[in-house]
Amino acid sequence: MAYQYTNAKGQKYYLHGQQAHLRSGKLQQIYYFARQIRSGELDQIPAGFVVVENKRTGLPILKKG
């Protein structure tokens, strides 16, 4: 089951992750929240990260912390 976050407005978001190819040729893991479950969903928050909410838009964001 994908990690679910409910913001202050009551909207549900699901955590996803994928490998992104950078212009330098390196691979980097990225994390994002989506309103529906897609491929690449994650069951838990990665170690060393916390979820914060954008106060203006209500979108959840993963930050190192």
C-alpha positions as a Markdown table, in Angstrom:
| # | Residue | x | y | z |
|---|---|---|---|---|
| 1 | Met | 0.0 | 0.0 | 0.0 |
| 2 | Ala | 1.4 | 3.4 | -1.0 |
| 3 | Tyr | 2.3 | 6.0 | 1.7 |
| 4 | Gln | -0.6 | 8.4 | 2.0 |
| 5 | Tyr | -0.5 | 12.0 | 3.2 |
| 6 | Thr | -3.7 | 14.1 | 3.9 |
| 7 | Asn | -3.1 | 17.8 | 3.8 |
| 8 | Ala | -4.9 | 20.5 | 5.8 |
| 9 | Lys | -7.6 | 20.8 | 3.1 |
| 10 | Gly | -8.4 | 17.1 | 3.4 |
| 11 | Gln | -6.9 | 16.1 | 0.1 |
| 12 | Lys | -5.1 | 12.8 | -0.1 |
| 13 | Tyr | -1.7 | 12.4 | -1.8 |
| 14 | Tyr | 0.4 | 9.3 | -2.5 |
| 15 | Leu | 4.2 | 9.2 | -2.4 |
| 16 | His | 6.1 | 8.0 | -5.6 |
| 17 | Gly | 9.7 | 7.7 | -6.6 |
| 18 | Gln | 11.6 | 7.1 | -9.8 |
| 19 | Gln | 15.1 | 7.3 | -11.2 |
| 20 | Ala | 15.8 | 10.4 | -13.3 |
| 21 | His | 18.6 | 10.7 | -15.9 |
| 22 | Leu | 20.5 | 13.9 | -15.5 |
| 23 | Arg | 22.2 | 15.7 | -18.3 |
| 24 | Ser | 25.6 | 14.7 | -16.9 |
| 25 | Gly | 24.6 | 11.1 | -17.4 |
| 26 | Lys | 24.1 | 10.3 | -13.7 |
| 27 | Leu | 21.0 | 8.7 | -12.3 |
| 28 | Gln | 19.2 | 10.4 | -9.4 |
| 29 | Gln | 16.4 | 9.2 | -7.2 |
| 30 | Ile | 13.5 | 11.7 | -7.2 |
| 31 | Tyr | 10.4 | 11.6 | -5.0 |
| 32 | Tyr | 7.0 | 13.3 | -5.6 |
| 33 | Phe | 3.4 | 13.2 | -4.4 |
| 34 | Ala | 0.4 | 12.5 | -6.7 |
| 35 | Arg | -3.3 | 12.6 | -6.2 |
| 36 | Gln | -3.7 | 9.0 | -7.5 |
| 37 | Ile | -1.6 | 5.9 | -7.2 |
| 38 | Arg | 0.6 | 5.3 | -10.2 |
| 39 | Ser | 3.6 | 3.0 | -10.9 |
| 40 | Gly | 6.5 | 3.7 | -8.7 |
| 41 | Glu | 4.5 | 4.2 | -5.5 |
| 42 | Leu | 6.4 | 3.9 | -2.2 |
| 43 | Asp | 5.2 | 2.2 | 1.0 |
| 44 | Gln | 7.1 | 4.5 | 3.4 |
| 45 | Ile | 9.1 | 7.7 | 3.6 |
| 46 | Pro | 12.8 | 7.2 | 2.8 |
| 47 | Ala | 15.2 | 7.4 | 5.7 |
| 48 | Gly | 16.4 | 11.0 | 6.5 |
| 49 | Phe | 13.3 | 12.7 | 4.9 |
| 50 | Val | 10.3 | 14.4 | 6.4 |
| 51 | Val | 7.0 | 15.6 | 4.9 |
| 52 | Val | 6.2 | 19.3 | 4.9 |
| 53 | Glu | 3.2 | 21.0 | 3.4 |
| 54 | Asn | 3.4 | 24.2 | 1.3 |
| 55 | Lys | 1.3 | 26.6 | 3.3 |
| 56 | Arg | -0.1 | 28.4 | 0.2 |
| 57 | Thr | -1.0 | 25.5 | -2.1 |
| 58 | Gly | -1.3 | 22.6 | 0.4 |
| 59 | Leu | 1.0 | 20.4 | -1.7 |
| 60 | Pro | 3.1 | 18.0 | 0.4 |
| 61 | Ile | 6.9 | 18.0 | -0.2 |
| 62 | Leu | 9.7 | 15.7 | 1.0 |
| 63 | Lys | 12.6 | 17.5 | 2.6 |
| 64 | Lys | 15.8 | 16.1 | 4.1 |
| 65 | Gly | 15.7 | 16.5 | 7.8 |
